[in-house]
Amino acid sequence: MLPGQRVPGEQPPLAVTTRRRKDGVVVLTAVGEIDAATVGRFRTELTGACGTGKQVILDLSRVGFLSCAGLHVLEEANAVAPRFSVIVKTPLVSRILDVSGVGADLDVRRDVEDLQDSA
């Protein structure tokens, strides 16, 4: 099997959870890879979160890969969410945001706690 191929019927390597804090902030957490196989689900989850919260925090701290399609979804979310922040801890995702230039337009943080004062 070639890299990037999956066994038929195998779930794509992405888990997305959403929770709303008592202060109304929506926290979306993605775990895995955001690529061509998973970007549709990622877009659906993030678009839904952006439509329901005064502030959306996207936690990508456990995402190992972010494709160009994933970058486009981040740009879309940043354009529609009233307040949109992204948590990034992995060197690869951080580098992808930097090299693409997308990170320059995002509120990128290292920890959710960095946002406590701005909530």
PEBELGI-V159945 format. One record per pair of residues at least 24 apart in sequence whose C-alpha atoms are under 10 Angstrom apart, sorted by the first residue. I is the first residue (numbers start at 1). GAP is how many residues later the second one is. Records with the same first field share a line. If there is no record, write none. Layout:
# PEBELGI-V159945
I = GAP  GAP
This chain:
# PEBELGI-V159945
4 = 31  32  33
5 = 32
6 = 31
11 = 26  27
12 = 24  25  26  29
13 = 24  25  50
14 = 24  25  27  28  49
15 = 26  27  48
16 = 25  26  29  30  43
17 = 28  29  42
18 = 27  28  30  31  39  40
19 = 30
20 = 29  32  33  35  36
21 = 32
23 = 30  31  32  96
24 = 28  29  30  31  32  95
25 = 24  27  28  29  30  31  32  58  94
26 = 24  25  26  27  28  29  30  31  32  58
27 = 26  28  29  30  31  32  58  59  85
28 = 28  29  30  31  32  58
29 = 28  29  30  31  32  33  34  57  58
30 = 28  29  30  31  32  33  34
31 = 28  29  30  31  32  33  34
32 = 28  29  30  31  32  33  34
33 = 27  29  30  31  32  33  34  37
34 = 26  29  30  31  32  33  34  35  36  37
35 = 30  31  32  33  34  35  36
36 = 30  31  32  33  34
38 = 29  31  32
39 = 27  28  29  30  31  32  33  34
40 = 29  30  33
42 = 28  31  32
43 = 26  27  29  30  31  33  34
44 = 29
46 = 27  28  30  31  35
47 = 26  27  29  30  33  34
48 = 29
49 = 28  32
50 = 26  27  28  29  30  31  32  33  34
51 = 26  29  30  31
52 = 29
53 = 28  29  30  31
54 = 27  28  29  30  65
55 = 26  27  28  29  30  64
56 = 25  26  27  28  29  30
57 = 26  27  28  29  30  50  51  52  55  58
58 = 26  27  28  29  30  50  51  54
59 = 26  27  28  29  30  49  50  51  52  53
60 = 26  27  28  29  30  33  34  50
61 = 25  26  27  28  29  30  32  33  48  49  50  51
62 = 25  26  27  28  31
63 = 25  26  27  29  30
64 = 25  26  27  28  29
65 = 25  26  27  28  29  31
66 = 26  27  28  30  31
67 = 26  29
68 = 28  29  32
71 = 25  26  29  30  31  32
72 = 30
74 = 28  29  31  32
75 = 27  28  30  31
77 = 29
78 = 27  28  29
79 = 26  27
83 = 24  36
84 = 24
85 = 24  27  30
86 = 24  25  26
87 = 24  25  26  27  28
88 = 24
